[in-house]
Amino acid sequence: MTNLFNPKESQSHISREHDLFTKLPSFISYAKQNTPYYKNILADITADKITTREQLATLPITRKSSLISLQKTASPLAGLNSEQGHISRLFQSPGPINDPENCENDWWRMGQAFYAAGFRKHDKVQNCLSYHLTPGGFILDSGARACGCIVIPAGPGQTEQQLDTIEGLKPQGYCGTPSFLKILLNKAQQQKRDISSITKALVTGEALPKALRDEFTAAGINTLQAYASADVGLIAYESIADDGLIIAEDLIVEIVRPGSLEPVADGEVGEVVVTSFNHDYPLIRFATGDLSAIKSGQSKCGRTNLRIKGWMGRADQTTKIKGMFVHPEQVERVRLSVSGITKVRLNVTSESHNDKMHLLCELSTNANNAETTTLQNTLSESLKLYTKLNGSVELVSPGTLSDDGKVIDDLRATC
């Protein structure tokens, strides 16, 4: 297969595994020598002995959710960034979690995902993922440019102006969340605006239900998904709709049992753990908190890397809402922002493919109508302050919420 972004995409499984685990020992040694964090947690590890998946599985993991506390202790990056590396930008994702970027070409490795989705040199791409504080917009921007595309840095929102831009500049492609593409498509249909120039889309940050993909297909937009994180960059991507997500080159991906962290059998659901050979920001056995499973066989497109079935939920209660992670710690801060609230639960649902947040707040005592209105307003403001997202708030009477420890309840699968 010659029509590839990276020739490695068609190498044999044996060759790929050999290449990855041949360079793994020296990478572990580099991380130990150049990052305070790995110097500490891998102090007793002999790097030269870590040459197989089985040996890699004996190393400690680093949880994405743990970065919040780790970075408070050692700001800004918990000592994971290499002293020999180069960082051009610092972002702050919800949590808050700080993330770095080196501005060199395709640092996030997104080019292969755009190329697999049909993006080519000179294509104009309307990038509707946010460039504000979080790295999402920059991740997609770098991948599109790695394919030779011309990027329109639109960001999300301002639907009318977005449609004006599409009609004026006639981009061939869209990248961003699927829900915002749906908003643009609906508005264009309502106002009889012409967005027919867009024939391809790479979407990320949210699940892509089959019904929504079918809507895009009916509108003439071939839509494929990319699975990425603000820490790792690209992890996996589609080349054919509903044919699984191909793991990106130059990564080692493990699927492990959330409790014991032991590797699971192919096809079994477990947590996605990534080792990224990034000399600026080494990540060794980085637990994303996402659930997935290895999909058997090889992609019909000819790319030979392992595939995963896509996003299948969260190993912890951290939940992605409108492309942004919301952590239990953030919801707890909302509870603590006012007195008289004993428990909270954030219900996440989906309506017309748009994520919705509804915060249930249990009162310690019954409140009168005036107190209820004041509390709701304060809690609504706190919810937006700590999650950067809008949501509704409902006050419930004492004893309403169960004692199951659940802070975030993702109900989208049942909506």
PERAZI-V936429 format. One record per residue. N is the residue number from 1. RES is the residue in one small letter. SS is DSSP state (hx for helix, st for strand, lp for the rest). PHI is phi in whole degrees, -180 to 180 (NA if undefined). PSI is psi in radians with two decimals (NA if undefined). Layout:
n & res & ss & phi & psi
N & RES & SS & PHI & PSI
N & RES & SS & PHI & PSI
This chain:
n & res & ss & phi & psi
1 & m & lp & NA & 2.10
2 & t & lp & -105 & -0.38
3 & n & lp & -86 & 1.26
4 & l & lp & -130 & 2.67
5 & f & lp & -72 & -0.66
6 & n & lp & -134 & 2.17
7 & p & hx & -56 & -0.42
8 & k & hx & -62 & -0.37
9 & e & hx & -65 & -0.32
10 & s & hx & -110 & 0.12
11 & q & lp & -71 & 2.80
12 & s & lp & -69 & 2.73
13 & h & hx & -59 & -0.70
14 & i & hx & -63 & -0.77
15 & s & hx & -65 & -0.72
16 & r & hx & -65 & -0.83
17 & e & hx & -62 & -0.70
18 & h & hx & -63 & -0.79
19 & d & hx & -64 & -0.79
20 & l & hx & -64 & -0.80
21 & f & hx & -86 & -0.16
22 & t & hx & -75 & -0.66
23 & k & hx & -90 & -0.16
24 & l & hx & -62 & -0.81
25 & p & hx & -58 & -0.78
26 & s & hx & -68 & -0.55
27 & f & hx & -70 & -0.72
28 & i & hx & -62 & -0.74
29 & s & hx & -62 & -0.74
30 & y & hx & -60 & -0.79
31 & a & hx & -63 & -0.70
32 & k & hx & -65 & -0.63
33 & q & hx & -80 & -0.50
34 & n & hx & -117 & -0.05
35 & t & lp & -127 & 2.24
36 & p & hx & -58 & -0.61
37 & y & hx & -65 & -0.90
38 & y & hx & -75 & -0.47
39 & k & hx & -59 & -0.59
40 & n & hx & -81 & -0.98
41 & i & hx & -77 & -0.30
42 & l & lp & -109 & 0.35
43 & a & lp & -57 & -0.64
44 & d & lp & -94 & 0.14
45 & i & lp & -95 & 2.29
46 & t & lp & -91 & 1.87
47 & a & hx & -58 & -0.67
48 & d & hx & -63 & -0.31
49 & k & hx & -89 & -0.15
50 & i & lp & -94 & 1.49
51 & t & lp & -126 & 0.10
52 & t & lp & -140 & 2.90
53 & r & hx & -62 & -0.66
54 & e & hx & -63 & -0.72
55 & q & hx & -73 & -0.64
56 & l & hx & -60 & -0.66
57 & a & lp & -66 & -0.18
58 & t & lp & -86 & -0.20
59 & l & lp & -78 & 2.67
60 & p & lp & -67 & 2.64
61 & i & lp & -94 & 2.84
62 & t & st & -122 & 2.08
63 & r & st & -85 & 2.37
64 & k & hx & -56 & -0.74
65 & s & hx & -65 & -0.39
66 & s & hx & -78 & -0.26
67 & l & hx & -62 & -0.50
68 & i & hx & -58 & -0.91
69 & s & hx & -75 & -0.64
70 & l & hx & -62 & -0.70
71 & q & hx & -74 & -0.44
72 & k & hx & -68 & -0.60
73 & t & hx & -76 & -0.69
74 & a & lp & -133 & 1.44
75 & s & lp & -76 & 2.58
76 & p & lp & -97 & -0.25
77 & l & lp & -122 & 0.36
78 & a & lp & 62 & 0.31
79 & g & lp & 76 & 0.24
80 & l & lp & -82 & -0.40
81 & n & st & -76 & 2.50
82 & s & lp & -75 & 2.44
83 & e & lp & -68 & -0.31
84 & q & lp & -96 & -0.07
85 & g & lp & -86 & -3.10
86 & h & lp & -134 & 2.17
87 & i & lp & -116 & 2.20
88 & s & lp & -100 & -0.56
89 & r & st & -136 & 2.64
90 & l & st & -122 & 2.31
91 & f & st & -115 & 2.86
92 & q & st & -135 & 1.87
93 & s & st & -87 & 2.84
94 & p & lp & -55 & 2.51
95 & g & lp & 147 & -0.97
96 & p & lp & -83 & 2.60
97 & i & st & -125 & 2.23
98 & n & st & -86 & 2.41
99 & d & st & -131 & 2.46
100 & p & st & -99 & 2.90
101 & e & st & -147 & 2.41
102 & n & lp & -100 & 2.26
103 & c & lp & -80 & 0.17
104 & e & lp & -66 & 2.81
105 & n & lp & -58 & 2.22
106 & d & lp & 56 & 0.70
107 & w & lp & -60 & -0.52
108 & w & lp & -88 & -0.04
109 & r & lp & 64 & 0.48
110 & m & lp & -82 & -0.21
111 & g & hx & -56 & -0.70
112 & q & hx & -65 & -0.56
113 & a & hx & -71 & -0.77
114 & f & hx & -63 & -0.73
115 & y & hx & -64 & -0.75
116 & a & hx & -64 & -0.47
117 & a & lp & -86 & 0.08
118 & g & lp & 95 & 0.15
119 & f & lp & -80 & 2.35
120 & r & lp & -136 & 3.00
121 & k & lp & -54 & 2.38
122 & h & lp & 78 & -0.10
123 & d & lp & -63 & 2.40
124 & k & st & -91 & 2.34
125 & v & st & -127 & 2.14
126 & q & st & -86 & 1.89
127 & n & st & -93 & 1.92
128 & c & lp & -108 & 0.35
129 & l & lp & -92 & 2.61
130 & s & lp & -67 & 2.41
131 & y & lp & -100 & 0.05
132 & h & lp & -92 & 1.90
133 & l & lp & 68 & -0.80
134 & t & lp & -87 & 2.73
135 & p & lp & -83 & -0.05
136 & g & hx & -52 & -0.88
137 & g & hx & -61 & -0.69
138 & f & hx & -71 & -0.60
139 & i & hx & -61 & -0.85
140 & l & hx & -70 & -0.68
141 & d & hx & -55 & -0.83
142 & s & hx & -67 & -0.65
143 & g & hx & -68 & -0.74
144 & a & hx & -64 & -0.76
145 & r & hx & -67 & -0.52
146 & a & hx & -64 & -0.42
147 & c & lp & -90 & 0.05
148 & g & lp & 86 & 0.22
149 & c & lp & -79 & 2.81
150 & i & st & -102 & 2.11
151 & v & st & -98 & 2.33
152 & i & st & -102 & 1.84
153 & p & st & -79 & 1.33
154 & a & lp & -81 & -0.64
155 & g & lp & 69 & -3.13
156 & p & lp & -88 & 2.97
157 & g & lp & 81 & -3.03
158 & q & lp & 50 & 1.00
159 & t & hx & -56 & -0.78
160 & e & hx & -60 & -0.81
161 & q & hx & -65 & -0.63
162 & q & hx & -61 & -0.76
163 & l & hx & -67 & -0.66
164 & d & hx & -58 & -0.76
165 & t & hx & -65 & -0.75
166 & i & hx & -63 & -0.78
167 & e & hx & -66 & -0.61
168 & g & hx & -79 & -0.80
169 & l & hx & -96 & -0.28
170 & k & lp & 51 & 1.04
171 & p & lp & -66 & 2.56
172 & q & lp & -82 & -0.39
173 & g & st & -135 & 2.81
174 & y & st & -126 & 2.51
175 & c & st & -140 & 2.52
176 & g & st & 152 & -2.75
177 & t & lp & -81 & 2.63
178 & p & hx & -65 & -0.57
179 & s & hx & -66 & -0.63
180 & f & hx & -74 & -0.58
181 & l & hx & -62 & -0.68
182 & k & hx & -63 & -0.73
183 & i & hx & -61 & -0.79
184 & l & hx & -63 & -0.73
185 & l & hx & -65 & -0.77
186 & n & hx & -63 & -0.80
187 & k & hx & -64 & -0.70
188 & a & hx & -63 & -0.69
189 & q & hx & -68 & -0.70
190 & q & hx & -64 & -0.71
191 & q & hx & -98 & 0.08
192 & k & lp & 55 & 0.78
193 & r & lp & -91 & 2.61
194 & d & lp & -97 & 1.86
195 & i & lp & -119 & 0.45
196 & s & lp & -68 & -0.21
197 & s & lp & -65 & -0.47
198 & i & lp & -80 & 1.97
199 & t & lp & -119 & -0.04
200 & k & st & -146 & 2.63
201 & a & st & -149 & 2.47
202 & l & st & -117 & 2.05
203 & v & st & -116 & 2.67
204 & t & lp & -158 & 3.03
205 & g & lp & 89 & -0.30
206 & e & lp & -148 & 2.85
207 & a & lp & -68 & 2.63
208 & l & lp & -117 & 1.62
209 & p & lp & -63 & 2.63
210 & k & hx & -58 & -0.69
211 & a & hx & -62 & -0.66
212 & l & hx & -72 & -0.71
213 & r & hx & -61 & -0.69
214 & d & hx & -63 & -0.64
215 & e & hx & -61 & -0.77
216 & f & hx & -64 & -0.74
217 & t & hx & -61 & -0.76
218 & a & hx & -62 & -0.48
219 & a & lp & -87 & 0.07
220 & g & lp & 86 & 0.32
221 & i & lp & -113 & 1.92
222 & n & st & -76 & 2.04
223 & t & st & -120 & 2.16
224 & l & st & -125 & 2.83
225 & q & st & -108 & 2.67
226 & a & st & -128 & 2.45
227 & y & st & -110 & 2.01
228 & a & st & -140 & 2.85
229 & s & st & -134 & 2.77
230 & a & lp & -68 & -0.27
231 & d & lp & -95 & -0.77
232 & v & lp & -93 & -0.57
233 & g & st & 88 & -2.59
234 & l & st & -65 & 2.31
235 & i & st & -111 & -0.74
236 & a & st & -158 & 2.82
237 & y & st & -154 & 2.73
238 & e & lp & -89 & 2.57
239 & s & lp & -117 & -0.41
240 & i & lp & -136 & 2.37
241 & a & lp & -59 & 2.35
242 & d & lp & 60 & 0.50
243 & d & lp & -116 & 0.42
244 & g & lp & 84 & 2.91
245 & l & st & -108 & 2.20
246 & i & st & -81 & 2.27
247 & i & st & -65 & 2.38
248 & a & lp & -66 & 2.65
249 & e & lp & -69 & 2.70
250 & d & lp & 68 & 0.49
251 & l & st & -129 & 2.64
252 & i & st & -111 & 2.10
253 & v & st & -113 & 2.22
254 & e & st & -113 & 2.58
255 & i & st & -114 & 2.03
256 & v & st & -123 & 2.72
257 & r & lp & -70 & 2.16
258 & p & lp & -54 & -0.61
259 & g & lp & -78 & -1.00
260 & s & lp & -89 & -0.30
261 & l & lp & 68 & 0.28
262 & e & lp & -80 & 2.50
263 & p & st & -58 & 2.43
264 & v & lp & -97 & 2.89
265 & a & lp & -71 & 2.68
266 & d & lp & -56 & 2.33
267 & g & lp & 95 & -0.33
268 & e & lp & -86 & 2.45
269 & v & lp & -76 & 2.36
270 & g & st & -158 & -3.08
271 & e & st & -84 & 2.45
272 & v & st & -81 & 2.12
273 & v & st & -122 & 2.27
274 & v & st & -123 & 2.40
275 & t & st & -113 & 2.08
276 & s & st & -113 & 2.19
277 & f & lp & -83 & 1.12
278 & n & lp & -108 & 1.95
279 & h & lp & -76 & -0.20
280 & d & lp & -86 & -0.66
281 & y & st & -140 & 1.31
282 & p & lp & -62 & 2.32
283 & l & st & -128 & 2.01
284 & i & st & -117 & 2.04
285 & r & st & 54 & 1.03
286 & f & st & -89 & 1.99
287 & a & st & -85 & 1.98
288 & t & st & -76 & -0.40
289 & g & st & 87 & -0.11
290 & d & st & -88 & 2.59
291 & l & st & -103 & 2.45
292 & s & st & -159 & -3.01
293 & a & lp & -151 & 2.62
294 & i & st & -71 & 2.33
295 & k & st & -97 & 2.24
296 & s & lp & -69 & 2.76
297 & g & lp & 82 & -2.99
298 & q & lp & -122 & 2.60
299 & s & lp & -60 & 2.49
300 & k & lp & -69 & -0.22
301 & c & lp & -77 & -0.25
302 & g & lp & 103 & -0.20
303 & r & lp & -72 & 2.42
304 & t & lp & -105 & -0.08
305 & n & lp & -70 & 2.84
306 & l & lp & -58 & 2.67
307 & r & st & -119 & 2.65
308 & i & st & -116 & 2.83
309 & k & lp & -81 & -0.05
310 & g & lp & 104 & -3.06
311 & w & lp & -72 & 2.22
312 & m & lp & -125 & 0.42
313 & g & lp & 117 & -2.97
314 & r & st & -118 & 2.45
315 & a & lp & -75 & -0.46
316 & d & lp & -120 & -2.93
317 & q & lp & -87 & -0.07
318 & t & lp & -60 & 2.31
319 & t & st & -133 & 2.43
320 & k & st & -91 & 2.13
321 & i & st & -127 & 2.12
322 & k & lp & 53 & 0.66
323 & g & lp & 81 & 0.05
324 & m & st & -120 & 2.40
325 & f & st & -76 & 2.36
326 & v & st & -118 & 2.18
327 & h & lp & -103 & 2.62
328 & p & hx & -54 & -0.58
329 & e & hx & -62 & -0.62
330 & q & hx & -68 & -0.71
331 & v & hx & -66 & -0.65
332 & e & hx & -65 & -0.62
333 & r & hx & -64 & -0.62
334 & v & hx & -62 & -0.79
335 & r & hx & -59 & -0.75
336 & l & hx & -76 & -0.17
337 & s & lp & -73 & -0.29
338 & v & lp & -135 & 2.71
339 & s & lp & -88 & 2.74
340 & g & lp & 91 & 0.10
341 & i & st & -109 & 2.10
342 & t & st & -94 & -0.60
343 & k & st & -143 & 2.69
344 & v & st & -137 & 2.67
345 & r & st & -146 & 2.20
346 & l & st & -97 & 1.92
347 & n & st & -89 & 2.25
348 & v & st & -113 & 2.13
349 & t & st & -128 & 3.09
350 & s & st & -133 & 2.33
351 & e & st & -131 & 2.03
352 & s & lp & 55 & 0.72
353 & h & lp & 68 & 0.30
354 & n & st & -112 & 2.26
355 & d & st & -69 & 2.47
356 & k & st & -129 & 2.44
357 & m & st & -113 & 2.35
358 & h & st & -135 & 2.00
359 & l & st & -97 & 2.06
360 & l & st & -93 & 2.23
361 & c & st & -123 & 2.08
362 & e & st & -89 & 2.21
363 & l & st & -80 & 2.60
364 & s & lp & -75 & -0.54
365 & t & lp & -141 & 2.85
366 & n & lp & -68 & 2.37
367 & a & lp & -113 & 2.71
368 & n & lp & -81 & 3.02
369 & n & hx & -61 & -0.70
370 & a & hx & -65 & -0.77
371 & e & hx & -64 & -0.70
372 & t & hx & -61 & -0.79
373 & t & hx & -63 & -0.77
374 & t & hx & -63 & -0.79
375 & l & hx & -62 & -0.76
376 & q & hx & -61 & -0.77
377 & n & hx & -63 & -0.77
378 & t & hx & -64 & -0.74
379 & l & hx & -67 & -0.65
380 & s & hx & -62 & -0.75
381 & e & hx & -66 & -0.71
382 & s & hx & -66 & -0.68
383 & l & hx & -59 & -0.77
384 & k & hx & -69 & -0.67
385 & l & hx & -62 & -0.79
386 & y & hx & -89 & -0.38
387 & t & hx & -108 & -0.25
388 & k & lp & 67 & 0.34
389 & l & lp & -133 & 2.67
390 & n & lp & -88 & 2.54
391 & g & lp & -160 & 2.84
392 & s & st & -91 & 2.77
393 & v & st & -130 & 2.38
394 & e & st & -132 & 2.25
395 & l & st & -91 & 2.29
396 & v & st & -121 & 2.76
397 & s & lp & -74 & 2.81
398 & p & lp & -55 & 2.39
399 & g & lp & 88 & 0.01
400 & t & lp & -73 & -0.79
401 & l & lp & -86 & 2.43
402 & s & lp & -75 & 2.87
403 & d & lp & -97 & 0.79
404 & d & lp & -93 & 0.06
405 & g & lp & 80 & 0.00
406 & k & lp & -80 & 2.19
407 & v & lp & -105 & -0.67
408 & i & st & -120 & 2.19
409 & d & st & -118 & 1.86
410 & d & st & -85 & 1.83
411 & l & lp & -101 & 0.18
412 & r & hx & -65 & -0.53
413 & a & hx & -67 & -0.39
414 & t & hx & -106 & 0.04
415 & c & lp & -75 & NA
